[in-house]
Amino acid sequence: MNLFSSTLYRMMEWISRFAYLNLLWILFSLLGLVVFGLFPATIAVFAIMRDWLRGSTDSPVFQSFWKYVKADFVKSNLMGLFVVAIVLLIRIDLYFIQMNIDENVTWMNIPLFAFIVLFLLFLFYLFPSFVHFDLNIFKLIKNAFLIMLISPIHSFLIILSIGSIFFLFKLIPALAFIFGSSIYAFITTWLCLDAFRRIQIKQSNAS
């Protein structure tokens, strides 16, 4: 097998892996009726992506996915309750603003939208932190938020990468269905792992 054929084979293999991982995310989310399946399935995607990025690529994808879903089913859904509660709170605030558009309430827009931006940035770090650190929910949320605050460059790169992928998905919507969750997990996990590594180096140098 020549170099071109070998490279093409590896590319097709990884394209298949990403598509299969995204398919498992969809299936397991639906099996949990979305409400109970979405967060365990999402955590499983991030856990497998972390394994791949750290060089562990030999384990069967389905068995690994099922293992992570079972292991983190309760914890991931508890984290999901927190995320959903914040989303509902934001939605209620937006509804309140939309129903009361006048000069007396427009000043409320700025802090709310600032909070939304911070929350979205926080979510970039939440799922990679979940699979990387063995922490309870409270410490996990605190840890992810602090890492987000001290990693502006990584946040910028995540936004730039996700934004570029978003426009690609708008041009070819089928790609979002085939690769959506796995591409998102790859980008955020790859950059977050680098952020985690840099923080650990700084902590080691300081001690």
BELSULHU-V645602 format. One record per backbone hydrogen bond with DSSP energy under -1.0 kcal/mol. CO is the residue of the C=O (numbers start at 0). NH is the residue of the N-H. If there is no record, write none. Layout:
BEGIN
co:nh
CO:NH
CO:NH
END
This chain:
BEGIN
co:nh
1:5
2:6
3:7
4:8
5:9
6:10
7:11
8:12
9:13
10:14
11:15
12:16
13:17
14:18
15:19
16:20
17:21
18:22
19:23
20:24
21:25
22:26
23:27
24:28
25:29
26:30
27:31
28:33
29:32
31:35
32:34
33:37
36:40
37:41
38:42
39:43
40:44
41:45
42:46
43:47
44:48
45:49
46:50
47:51
48:52
49:53
50:55
51:54
54:56
59:63
60:64
61:65
62:66
63:67
64:68
65:69
66:70
67:71
71:75
72:76
73:77
74:78
75:79
76:80
77:81
78:82
79:83
80:84
81:85
82:86
83:87
84:88
85:89
86:90
87:91
88:92
89:93
90:94
91:95
92:96
93:97
94:98
99:101
101:104
101:105
104:107
105:108
107:111
108:112
109:113
110:114
111:115
112:116
113:117
114:118
115:119
116:120
117:121
118:122
119:123
121:125
122:126
124:128
125:129
126:130
127:131
128:132
132:134
135:139
136:140
137:141
138:142
139:143
140:144
141:145
142:146
143:147
144:148
145:149
150:154
151:155
152:156
153:157
154:158
155:159
156:160
157:161
158:162
159:163
160:164
161:165
162:166
163:167
164:168
165:169
166:170
167:171
171:174
172:176
173:177
174:178
175:179
178:182
179:183
180:184
181:185
182:186
183:187
184:188
185:189
186:190
187:191
188:192
189:193
190:194
191:195
192:196
193:197
194:198
195:199
196:200
197:201
198:202
199:203
200:204
201:205
202:206
END
